[in-house]
Amino acid sequence: MPTITIDGEKYQVDGEQNLLSTCLSLGLNIPYFCWHPAMGSVGACRQCAMIEYKDKEDQGGRLIMSCMTPIRDGAIYSIGADAAETFRGSIIENLMINHPHDCPVCEEGGECHLQDMTEMSGHTMRRYRGTKRTHRNQYLGPFINHEMNRCITCYRCVRFYEDYAGGTDLQALGRNHQVYFGRREEGRLENGFSGNLVEVCPTGVFTDKTFSAHFVRKWDLQTAPSICEHCAVGCNTAPGAREPGNGHEPILRRVINLYHRDINGYFLCDRGRFGYEYINSATRIEKVFSARHEAVISSTAENDHQLHREVAPQKALLHLAQRISQAQGNRRHILGIGSPRSSLENNFALRQLVGRENFFSGLNQRDQALLHLVNSIQSDNRVLCPSTPEIEAADAVLIVAEDIYNTAPRISLAIRQAARNRQKQQAQSLKIPLWQDASVRQLEGDHSPIIFAGTELTDLEDIASTALFMPAEKVVQFARALPPLLSNPENIPAGLEPHQREIAVHTAEILRKAKNPLIVSGTSSRNTEILRATAQIATTLSEQKAAPVMLYLACDEANSLGHTQFFSGESGYLEQLLQTLREEGRNEVPTTLIVLENDLYRRLDRKSLADLFEHIDEVVVLDTLFHSTSRRADWIFPAAATAESQGTFVNSNGLAQRFYAIYEGKGFIQESWRWLVDAAAFCTEKSETLSQIACWKHSTDLSEAIAREFSALEVLSVLGPDENYRIDGLKVARQGVRYSGRTAVHAQEHVSEGPPLQDPDAPMSFSMEGIHNPDRTLLQANIWSPGWNSNQAINKFQEQIGGERKGGPSGLAIKRPEHPMPEWIAPAMGTATRELPDIPNPVQMQPVYRLFGSGELSNQSMCISEAIESPFVLINLAAAKIPGIHDGQPIELVTSCGTYRAEARSAPAMPAGSVGVPFGFPGLETLTPILPAYASLRPAATSTGIED
C-alpha cells in the first residue's frame, strides 16, 4: 500500500482511489461538488484543490485538483496550505455569483451540500454587486420541483441521469455561463430513477415535490431505518415523519435512500421513493369498521364501504375473541389467509392463532409454486445470489423473461453499470483509472454483452446486444437449448428457428468465455418451466467453471420469499382452501375467515372468490387500505404500514432484514399481530397456544418464536438488537439534536411538553433523547456529522468511500439446505403447446409490468397515480391483422373474468398471437390472477378504462 503525507501526517492508503476519495476515507474534510462516489471524477468544479509538493524541500508546491489526482507513493500533499484555501475560496465565490442566496426559503436548506462546502471553504463575503443571471423553471412532473437559479453547474444531474441511469430527456443546454439543465420541452422526467436528482444535486435545483406538500426542515423529521415495501429487492430507506402542526399524530412526509452497499448503494427507484404516499391516502383504513349493524339493507352499495360503520375497537375485539373461543370448543371454524406483502411476524401470529392446518398463504397455486421453485433453486450450492456490486461486476448478462426494470428496478440500474465493464477493461489496459469517469466514457468499444429472451424489455433495450422477443413457450425452448450447448458446442439444438439457433450458439459461447456471467430471471412470467430452464443454465455453467454462478431471481412482493418459508410446496394455496370448503359444504359449524393484508381479488378469479365467500359466514380483514376484499368484510381492523411498524422482510436474495417504526400510526392503527394478540387476550378460555399468543408483548417475541419453529428462519433470533439493547445506557434517538417546536405544535391545546411515546419493540426513542451517532449503531438513520449536513455525510460512516457502512451490513441470510441434486431439475422435454380456444380472434394475454401501475400499494400514492397510464393492451398490429383494431383505438378483451376495455397500442416486438396486458393496473386488477391466459379481442365503441 502506498504511503503519503498530508499536512505533516503519514498515511497508508489504497492506491486505486484518487486523492479526494482517499482524503475522505481518512476522515479529512475537503470541499467538492462535481465528484460523486458512484460516478467518479470529471474535474468540472475545481473546488477540491490541494497543494502537492515535489519533495520535503519544496516550499511552494503546485496546485492540483484532488479528484483528478492519482495516488503516488511517497507524495506530500496539503489541504490547509494558504494557496489551496485561497483558491478554494475564490472558486466558490465565483460559483456563488449568480446564486440567489435564498436559503431561508430553499427546501434544501439545512441539508444542503452547497451550504456545507461554503462553510468548509471559509467563504463568507459577497463582493459581486451586479445583476444576477436568472432562468425560467420547468414543469418536470409530479415528483420533482425545478429551480434553475440555484444551479452551480456541477453537472452531477446529467451525469447521473444520462450516463448512470440511461435517461434521455434531461440535458445540459447552452454553454459557458448560460448552461441550463432541463428538458427540451416541459413534461415529466421519464426515467424511473429521476427522484435521485433530489439527493444527487448539491443545491436546491431539484427538490422532492411530494415533500413540498408538507415540508419541514430535515432536523424536524423523525427517522428510523426501514425497508422499501414496493418490490422484493429490499432497498434500505430512511422515511421521515413529523406532526402536522395541529396537535395530531405524525404523518409520513418523505422517503430517502439509506445507504446499503450490497443492495441499493446510493440510489432508489422512483416507486420506492414516492410510493410512500399511499400511507396518507384517502383509501387508508384508520378506524375499526363493522358491517354488522341494523342499518344494513342491501349488499350492493355503489360506495365501496358505505355499509361499514365505525365501531369501538374493544367491541370488535370482544367479537373476534368470542369467535376464537367458539373455535376452541369446536363450535366454529376459523381460517386464516396470510400475505407476502406483510411481515413474517404478522403472518406467524395469524398462523399460530388459527392453527397450522387452517392457515393459507394467500397465493394461488401457480404463484406459490413459483416461489417454492425460487427457494429451491437458490438452495443449490452451484448458484450464487449476487449482491448489487457483484451484479455491477458481471461481464456478461443473460436475462430470461424478466422485464427487470419494472419488476426489480434497482437491479436494472446495476445491470446498466455492468454493461460498461468492457469499456472499463479497455481503460485498465490503457492504465486509465476507473474513477476518471470522463476519460473512461470517451473510449470506444461495445457494451458488455446483455442478451434478452422474453416478451418485453424496458429501459435496457438500448444497451442489449441481443433481444429475442418471444412468447413463453418459445423462451422455454430457447433456454433449454443452452445447457447442452454449454456442455458441448457441438450440441446444436433442434427445433429452434435458424436465427434463434444462431443466437443460442452465440449466447452459450459468450457465457462460457465470461469470467463473471450473470443470469437473471424471476416470477413475473408466471411460468415455472422458464424458472427451471434458467436454473439449468446457471448450474450447467457452474459445472463448466467449477465455481458458483450468479443467478438473480426476482420475486413480486416485499416478503414473498420469507412468507414462503411457512409453507410446503404442496399445501397452503388458495385453491386448496376453496376445495376444502367445497368438500365440507355449508355444514352446521359456521366459518370465520381472517384475511391478513391481502386483496384476494388480485389472487383468484372472481368466480372462484364468489364461490369461496359463499362458503364463509364471516370475513375479518386486517389491512392498511380499503380494497375489493375489504368491501366483502364483516369486520375491518386498521393495520400499521411498514413505516408504522417493526417486523422482518426476506428479499429476493434470501436476506432477512428488520424494519423499524418511524412513528405511531394515527387513529386506532397498530400492527396486525397486535390486533390478534389483543383478541387472544380477551378470550375467556385459553388453550396453551392462545396463552402463549396472549403473552407476546414485543415484536422480537414473535421473531424468536419464528426462529425456534423454522430452521430456515433461525437468524431472526439474532437479527437486530431487541428492545433492551442500550448504548452507554441510552436508546437510539429517532429525532435529531436540533429537533424544534416540541411544544409549539401543541400550542393550541397546551404549552407543556408531555412524555414521549414509548416504543415497546425497539431500543429507540420517539424523541431527541438518546444516541445520535451513526458511527455507533446501524439503527441511526439520520446521517449527520459536524460540517456534513447533506446526504454526503455518509462518507463519514463508511469503511472507505463506496464500501460497507461501519458496523457491517444490516440483514442476515436465511438458512437453506444445500441440494447437490435438487428436485427442481426438469427433464429435457419438448415444449408443451396449448390448443387455441374456439373463440373469435384468440390471443394469449402475457403479463407486462410498469414501474407505475403494477404496484398494489404504490398505486394509491397520489403522485404516482398521476404517472400511471390509462389501461392499454400491447399488440403487434402488423402480425395480428384484426379488422377494426388500430393503434390508439379502444378495444375489448373478452376473458373468463369478464370483458375489459383498454387502448390498443402498437408494439412491433410483441410476439405474434400474444398481447401484453399490464399486470395489476387500475381497471385491470382482476385480470391479474389469470395471466397468462387466452382471450378474445374485438374493437370497442368507447374506452372507459374500467371493467365492464
N, C-alpha and C positions, 0 to 999 in steps of 0.2 A: 504494500500500500504506500502511495506517495506521502511524503511529509512536507507540509507547507507551513509558513509562518504568516499569521495575520495579526497586525498591530502588536508584534512582540511575542505572541503566544504560538507555540508549535502544536500542530495537529496532524494526526494520521487520518487520511481521508480516502474516500472512494474515488479512484481516478477516472471512472466512467462518467461522473457528473460534471456539469460546468461549475464555474466558480460561485455563481449566485446560489445555485441549488446546494452546493457544499456549505456555504456560509449559513444558509437557513437550516440545514440539517444539523449544524453545530450549535444552533440556538442563537446565532448572531443576527442582529437586526440590520437590514439593508433595504431601502425602498426600491420598489419596482412596480411596473404597470403591465407591460405587454407580455411578459413571461407568465406562463401558467404551467403548473406541474404536469398536467396531462397533455399539453400541447407544445411544450418546448419553447425554443427561443427564436425570435426574429429580429431583435435589436431595433425595434421601432421607436421606443420612448426615450431611450438614453438616460433613464432615471437611476439605473443601478451602477453608477460609475464608482470605480475604486482606483487606487494607485498601485501599480506594480513596479517594484524596484529590481534593477538589474542584479544587484548583489548587496551585501551589507554596507558597502562603501557608498552606494548611490543614495544621495540625499534628496534628490528631486523626484525621481521616478517618472513614470509616464501614466497618462490617464487611459483606463481601459473600461470597457463595458463588461461587467462580470457575467451577464447572461450569455455573452458570446465568447467567453474566455475558457479554454480547456485547462484542466489542472496540470501543472508542471511540477515534477518532483523537485523540492528544494526552493521553490519560488517564494518570494516575500511580497506580501500584499498589505494594504492598509485601507480600512473603511473610514477611519476617523481623521485622516490627513486633511489639512485645511483646504488643499486644492480640490480634493474629492467632495468635501462638504459644500464648498462654494459652487462647484459645478452642479451638484445635485439641486442646490437651492435655486440656481438660475434656470435649470431645466423646468422645475415645477412652477416657477414664476411665469415662464413662458407658456406652459400648458394652461395656466390659470387665467391668462389674459382675457379669454372670451367666456370663461366660466361664470354663470350667473350669481354664484355665492348665495344660493337660496337654501342653505342647509336647514333653517328652521321649518321650511315647508316641504323640503325634499323627503320623500319616503325612504330614501337610503340613509338619511341622517342617523347617526348612532351606530350604524353597521357599515359604514362607507369606507372602502379601501382608499379612496382619494383623501378623505379626512385623515386616515391613519398615516398615509405616506407624506402628506403635507406637514403633519406634526413631526414625523420622523426626520424629514429633511431640514427642519428648523426654519422653514419659510413662513414668515408671519406678516410681512409688509406687502401692500399692493401699491406699486408705483405707476401702473398704467392708468391713465385718465381718459383714454379715447373711447369712441363708441364701440360697443361690443357687437360682434357678429351674431346674428340671430337666424334661426331656422323655423320652418313650419313643420309641426309634428304630424305624424301619420296615424291613421287607424290601423292597428295591426291585429285586430281580432279580439275575442273575449278574454284572452289570457294575459296580454302584455300591454302595458302603457308605454308610450314613446315620448321622450323629452330630449330632443337632439341638442338643445342648447347646453346641456351638461357634458357633452362629449369632449374627451381629451385625445381622441384619435389614437387609441392604443391598438386598434384593430383586433382586439380579442373577440368581439362579437362575430365578425365574418370568418375569422379563423376557426371558431368553434362551429358556427352554423354551416358554413360551406365545406371547409376542409375536414372537420372532425365528424360532423353529423350528416353530411351529404345533402344539406338543403340547397335549393337553387333560387329561392325567391327573396333573399336578403343579400344586398351587395354594398360595397363601398362605391359611392357615386361621386364624381367630381375629382378634384386634385388640389394639391398644395394645402392652403388653409381653408379650402371650401369643400372638404370631404363630407359627404352625407351618408350615413349608414341607415339604409331603409330599403323599401321595395320600389320597384319602378311605378307601381300603382298601389294605392291603398288596398288593404284586404288582410284576411287572416294569414298569419305565417303558417305555411303548410307542413313544415317538418314537425314530427311528433316529439322533438326534444327542444322546441323553441323556448320552453319555460326555463331552461338552464341559462338563457341570456340574463335572467334576473340575478343569478349568482356569479356568472362569468364577468359581467360588466363591472368594472371597478368604481363606477359612479352611478348616478341615478337615471341613465338614459333609458334603460329597460327595467321596469318595475312590475310587480305582481298586481294585475288589475283586480283579482279577486280579493286580495289583501286590502286593496284601497277601499273596498266597500265597507270594511270595518277595521280601519287601520289603527294600530297603536305602535309605539316605539318598541324596538327589539327588547329593550330591558324591562318592558312591562308585559312580556309574554311568559307564560308558564309552560315549561317544556319537559319532555322526558323521551327516552329512546323508544321508538316504535317500529313496526314493520308494515310495509305497504300491503294493503289487502286486495289490490286490484288485479293481480295475477300471481303466479306461483314462483316468480324469480326470487322474491324475498328481500327486496331492496330495503335498506335501513333508512328511516326517516326521523325527522325531529319536528313533530307538529307543535304549534304554539296556540295557546288559548288565553283568554282574558275575559273578565266580567264586562258586560255591555255598558256599564256605567249607570244602570238604573237599579242596581241592587240585586239583580237576578243572578242566576248561576252563570259561570263562564261559558263562552261559546268558542268553538274552534275557528281560528282566524286564518291560518295558513299552514302549509306543509313545506319544509325544505329538506334538502339532502342531508343525511347523516353519513359521513364517510365510513365505508366498509370496503377495504381493499379487495376482498375476494368476491364481492357481489356487485355493488353499484359504484364503487370508487367515488368520483366527484359528481356524478350526474344521475338524474332521474328522468323518466319519460313524462310527458305531459299528463297522461292519465293518472299516474301516481302522484304528481304534484298538485293537480287541480281537482282530482276526483273527490277530495275530502268534503266538498260542499254538500254531498248527499246527507251528511250528518245534520246540517242546518236546513234541510229542505222541508217543503210543506207536507211531504209524504211521511215525515218522521213520526214514529209512534212514541209518545211521551207519557201516556197515561194508560191505566188499565181499562179495558173495554169489555163489555158483555153484550151478546145478542139475546140473552135470556131475560127478557123483560116483557111486561104486559103490552107495551106499545107495538110490538112486532105484529104486523098484519100480513105482510107479503114478503116473500124471499126473492123478489125480482126488482129490487130497488135500482134505479138508474145510478144514483150516487153510490160509489163503491162501498161505503161504510156508514150509510145513514141508518142502518139497522142497529148499529152498535152504540151503546150509551156508556158514558164513563161510570165506573163503579169504584168503590173504596178498595184499595189493594188487599186489605185484610179479608174482606168478603170474598174476593176471588181466590185468595189463598186457602181460606177455610173450605171453599167448594172443592178446590183441587185436592186438598188434604182428605176430604171426605171420599173422593173418588179413589184415592190411593188406599185408604183404609178398606174400602169395599173390595178392591183388588186383592188385598191381603186375605180377605175372607172368602175369596173365590166367587164373589157376587158381581164382579165386573172384570173385564179385560182392560188392561192399559197397555197401549202400544206406543213406541217412540220412534220418531224419524229424525236422524241426525243430519249434519250438513258439512260439506267440505269447505265451506267458507267461514265456519265457526271454529273456535279454538279447540284444542284437544281436551281442555278442562271442561268446557261446556258439553261436548259430546259424551265424555266419560260420565259426567253427572247424570245425564239422561239415561245412559246405558245402565248404570247402577240402580237407578230409580225403577225402571220398568223391567229390568232383568235382561240378561244377555239374549235369551231366545225371543224376546219381544222388541228388540232394538234393531232398527233397519237403517241402512246407510243414507237413504235419501237420494240415491243414484239409481238410474235404470241399469238393467243387466249389462248392456253393452259398455256403458261408461265405467261401471265398476270393474268389468273385465279388463278394460284398457289400463286402469290404474294399477291393478294387480300385476298386469304384464310389465308395466314400467318398473314396479318394485322388484319383480323377479329378475328382470334384465339387469338392473343396477346392482343386484346382489352378486353378479358374476365377477370373479376376480380378474377377468380379462378386459373389463370395462372400467374406465376412469371417468367419474363425474367431474367435469372440469370447472375450475374457478374462472372468473372473468379474465384475470390476467393470463391464465393458461389458454383461454379461447383466443385472446388477442395475439398469442404467440403462434397460433396454428399457421402452417404454411400451405395447407390445402383443406378445403371445406366442402363436404357433400351434405346438402340439405334435402331431406326426403319428405315431401308432402307436408311441410310445415311453413306457413307464412309467418315467420318468426318475428317480423316487425310488429305485427298486430297481436300476436299471442304471447310473446315474451320480449318486449321491445328493448330492454337493456341488453339482452343477449345479441340482438340485431346490431346494436351500436358496437358491441365488442367484435362482431364478425366484420364490420366495416373497417375496424382498425387492423384486423388480421389480413385484410386484402392488401395492405401496404407492405407486407413482410418481404416480398421480392424486391421492392424498392429499397427497403432498409438493408437487405443483404447486399445490394449493389453499393449502397452508401458505405457499408462497412468495408467492402473490398477496396473502395477508394479512400478509406481512412477518414471518412466524414462522420463526425459524432452524430448519433441519432437525435440528440437534443437540439441540434442545429436544424430546426424544422424547415425553414425556408429553403435551405440548400438541398435537403433530402428530397423535398417535394419537386424540385426542379429536374431531378433525374428522370430520364426516360425509362420506360420498361413497363411490362404488363403488370396487371394486378396479380396477386397470388390467386391460383385457380379456385373459383367458387362455382360449384356445379349444383343445379337445382332440378328436381323432378317432382312435379305436383300440379295442382290446379292453379294456384296464384302465388306470385312472389311480389310483394310490395316493398318499395324503398331500395331493396338490394339489387334490383334488376340491372341497374346502371353499372354495377361492378361485377356482376355474374359473368363468368367466362362462357358458361353454357347453361341454358334454361330449356328444359323439356316440359311442356305443358300437356299433361295427360290426365285422363280420368284415373280413379283409384286403382282399378283393375290393371291398367297398363303400368302404373307406378309399381305395383307389387311385382309384376312380371319383370320390369327393368331392374328392380332392386334384387330380385332373386338371381338375376343373371350375373351379378357382380362377385359373389363369393367364389364360384368356380373359376372365374377369370383371375381373381386374386391368388388362388392356389396354383393356377397354371394358365398362362396367357394363351395357350393353345385351345382352351376350352371355350370355343366360340359359341355363344348362346344361340339356340334355335328359338324360333317363334317371335323374335323381335323384328321390327321393320328395319330395312338396311341402315337408315340414318341413326336409329336407336341403337342398333348393334355397334355401329362405329363409335358412338358416344360412350357406350358401355365399356368397350375395349380401352378407349382413351381414359375414361374415368378410373378404371382399375389400374392402369399404368401410373396415373398421377398419384393415386393413393399409395401404391407400392413404393414409389420414389420419395414420397413426403417424409420428412423427419418427424413432424408433429401434425399428423392428419386429425381432422375433427369431423365427426358425423353428427348431424343434427336432425331430429325428428320430434314427434310428440303425439298428443292425443287428439289434436284438432281435426284430423281427417275422420275420426270416429271409426277407424279401421284397424283391427288387431293384426291383420296379415301384413300391413305396412310396418307396424312395430316389429313383428317377428323377423321380417326380411331385413329391416335396418339393423337389428341386433346381430343377425348373422353376418352382415358386412363387417361390423365392428369386431366381432370375435374372430372371424377368419383373418382379418387384417392383424389383429393382435397376435395370433399364432404365427403369422409370417414374420412379424417384427420381434417376437419373443418379449413383448412388453405390453402393458395395458394401453388401450387406445381410447382417446377422448370421445365420449358419446354423451351428448346433451339431449335429454328428452323433456320437452316442455309439457307441463300439466296445466289444467284450466284454472283452478282456483287456489287461493292462498294456502289452504291446508289440505289440498287433495291427497298428497302423499301421506301426510300424518293421519288423516281420517281413515285411510285405507288399512292402517295397521290394526284397527279394531275388528276387521272382518277377514274371513277366509274368502278365497275366490269363488266359493260355491254357495255362499249364503249372504243374506242381508240386503239384497237388492229389492227394489220396489215391486217388480213383477211377482216376486216370491210372496211378498206381503199380500198382494192382490189375490194371488192364487189361494193362499191360506184363508183369506176372508171368504172367497167364493166356496171353498170346500166346506167350511164350517157353517156358512149361511147365517142368516139372522136368527141365531138361537135365543134361548131365554136369557142368556147372560149379555148385558149391554157392553159396548166397547167405547172407550175413550182413546182418542189419538192425540198425542202431543207432538207437534211439529216444531223442530228447533231450527230457526234461522234458515228457512228453506222455502222457496216458492216452487211447489210441486208442479206447477204448470210449465216450468222450464225443464222438467224431468220426465214426465209421462204425457202421452197424448190425452186430449180432453175426454175422449170416450172412456179410456181406462180410468181416468181420475173420477169421472162421474160414477163409474161402477164402484170404485174404491169408497167414495164418500157415501154411496148408497148403503154400504155395509157398516158405516161408522155412525154411532149415535151422538157423539160429541167430539168436537175438534178444538184443541187448545193450541194456540200459536204463540211462540216467543220469538220476536224479531224486532229489527230496527226500523223497517219501513213497511208501509201498507203495500200489499200486492194482491194478486189474484187469489192466492191461498188464504190470506187473512180475511178476504171477503166471505169465505165459507166458514170462518171460525166462529165458535160459540163464545170463546174467551180469548182475549188478546193481552199479552203481557209485554211491556216495553223492554227490549233487550239493549244492553250497552253496545255501542260500536267499538271498534278496535281502539280508537283514541280515548275511550272512556273506561277501558277495562285492562286487566292484566291476564295474559294467557300465553299459549305457545302455538306457533305455526311450524310446519315442516315444509321446506321449499322443495322445488323440483329436483334438487340435488341431494335431498335427504338430510338437509341441515336443519336441526331443531333450533328455533330462535324465540326468545322471550320478548314480548312487547309489554309496555307498562302504561298505566293510565296517565293521561296528561291532566285530566280534570274529572270531577264527578259529573255524571250526566244529570241533566235537569229533569224536573218533574219526578216521576217515580222510576226513572230508568235505573237499572242495575244489571249486572252480568246475568246471563241466563242461568248459570249454575246456582247463583244465589236465590233466584226465584224457586228453583227446585229444592234447594236445601231448606228454604223457609217453609215450603209446603210440607216437606217431610217432618219438620219440627212441629207443625200444627197437628200431625196425626196423633190421635189418642192412643192407638195401639201400634207399637212399632216392632217390626222384625229386627233381627240382628243387623241386616243390611241397612234398613231405614235408620236405625240408631247410629250407625257409622256415618251415614249421609248427614244426619242432623248435627253431627259433631264437627263437620267441616267449617272452619272459620276463615281460612286463608286460601288463596289460590294455590299456594305451594302445598297445602294439604292434599289437594287433588293431584297435583303433579307427582308427589311422592307415591300416592296410591296407584297412579298410572304406571310409574316405574316399577312398582312391585309386581304388578299383574302382567305387564307386557315387556318381555325381554328386549324387544327391538327399541322400546322407548325408555329404557332404564337410565339413559342420560338425563332425563328430566329431573332426577333426584339431585343432580349436581349442576343443573343449568341455571346460572344466575344465583345471586345470593338470596336468602329468604328474608322475611320481614324483620328478623332480629339482627341482621348484619349492621355494623356500625364502623365508622372510620373516626378514630380518636374520640369515640363516644358519641359521634354525631351521625344523623341521617344525611342523605344527599339532598340538596335543595333543588326543587323544581323552578323556583323563582330566582332571578338574578340578584346580585348585590345592590343593584340600583333600582329595583322594583319600586314603583312610586304609586301614590294615590290609594294606599291601602284603606284609608278612612274616607277619602273623598268620594269613592264610588258608591258609598252607602250614605252619603251626607243627607239625602232627603229623608232618611229614616233615623239615623243617629250618627254621631261623630266619634263614637268609641269603636275600638277595634276588637271584634270578638275573636275567640280562639280559632286557629285554622282547622280545617277538616283533617281528620286522621286517616291515613292510608293503612288499612289492616293487612295489605298484601305485600307491600314493597318497603324496603328500607329508605324511603324517600318521603320528603315533607312537602305538603301543599303550601309552602311558604318560602321566604328567603333565608330562613334559619337552617344552617347545615353546611355541608361541604360543597364548594363551588368549583373545585379544581378538576378539570377533565383529565389531568395527568395522573390522578389518583384513583379514578374509577371510570369504567365504561358506562356507568349509569348516568353520568353527567352529559346531557345532550346540548347544553348551552356552551358552545365552543367559543371561549373568550380567553384572552391573555393580555396583560398590560401592553398597550400600544397596538394591539391587534383586535379591533372590534368587528371586522368583517369576517366572512367565512374563510378568508385566507389564514385565519388564526389556526386552522387545523395543522399547519406545518409545525406548530409548537408541540403537537401531541402525537407526532409520528416518529417511529424509529429512525426513518430517513424520509426524505421527500418522495412521495409516492409509495411508501412502504406501509407496513402494518401500523395501526394505531397502538400506542404504548399500552401495555396490558394485554396484548394479544387480541385476536378477532373474537367477536361475540358469536355465540352459537356453537353447537356440538353436533357432529354427525350421528344419526341414529344407527343402531347396531343391526346389521342384516347378515344372515348366514351366507357363507360363500357356497356357490353351486358350481363346481367344476364342470358338471354336465347338466345344466339347468333344464327344467321341464319345458321352458318356452320354445326350445328349438323346434322349428316346424319342419316336417319332411319336405323334400323338394317335390312340389306338386304343381300341376298346371293351375293357372288362374281360373277360378270359377266364373262362369259367365251367367249373368242374370237375363232371364227372358223378359222382353218388353211387355208391359201390361197391355191389355186390349182397351186402350183409351186413345182418343184423338191427340195427335202431336205429343207423344210421350217424351219426356226429358227426365234425366236423373238430376235431382237437386243436390248439388255439392255445397257443403258449408264453406263460406268465405268469412273472413273476420275483418273488423275495423277497430282501430285504436279507440275511436269514439263511436260507441253504439253497441259493441259486443259485451261490454261490462255491465253486469246487473246493478251494482251499486253506483258506479260512476255515471251511469245514465241519468241518475236523479240529481246530479250536480248541475246547477243552473248554467254555469259557463260551458260545461261540456255538452249540455243539451243543445246549445247554440251551434256547436260544431258537428252535431250528428246529422248525417244526410237523410233525406227522405227515403222511405223504403224503395229498394231497387232490386232488379234481377240482372245479373251479368249474362249476356248471350252472345255467342258467336253468330251474328246475324247472317254472315255470308254462308255459313255452313247450315244453319237452321232452316232458312228459307220458308218460314211460316207466314202464310198470307196475312197481311194486315198488321204485322208487328214490325215496327221501325224504331230506330234509336230515339229515345226520349219520349216515346209514346206509352200511355198506360196499358198494362196487360193484367191478366188474371192468371193466378196459379191455382188450379183445382187439385186439391190434395185430400188425403184421408182425414186431415184435421179440419177441412173446410176450404173455402175459397178466399184467396188473399189478393189484394190489389197492390201493384207496385209499378215502378217505372222501368221500362226496358232500357238497358244500357249496352251499347256495343262493346264487346270485349273479344277482339280477334284471337287472343291467346287461349280463350276458354275452349276446352276440347269439344268437338262435335258431339251432339247428343247429351251434353251436360249444360246445366245453367248454375251460376253461382248465386246462392241465397245467403244474405248476411245473417250470421249467427247471432241470436239474441237481440236483434234490432227491435226498437219500439214499433209496435204494429205487426211484427212478425215473430214475437217471442214464442208463441205457442207452436210454431213450426220447429223450434229448436229440438224437441225430443225425438222427432222422427228423422232428422237429417243424418245421413243421406237417404233419399227415397225418391220414388218416381212420382211425377205429377203431370198433369195435362196443361198445356199452355194455350191461351187464346187472347185475342185483343179485348180490351175493356173500353167501355164507353166513357167512363170517368176514372179519375185517380184520386181516391180518398186517402190512400196510405194506411188504411186500417183494415182489420179483418172484416169480412163480410158477415 
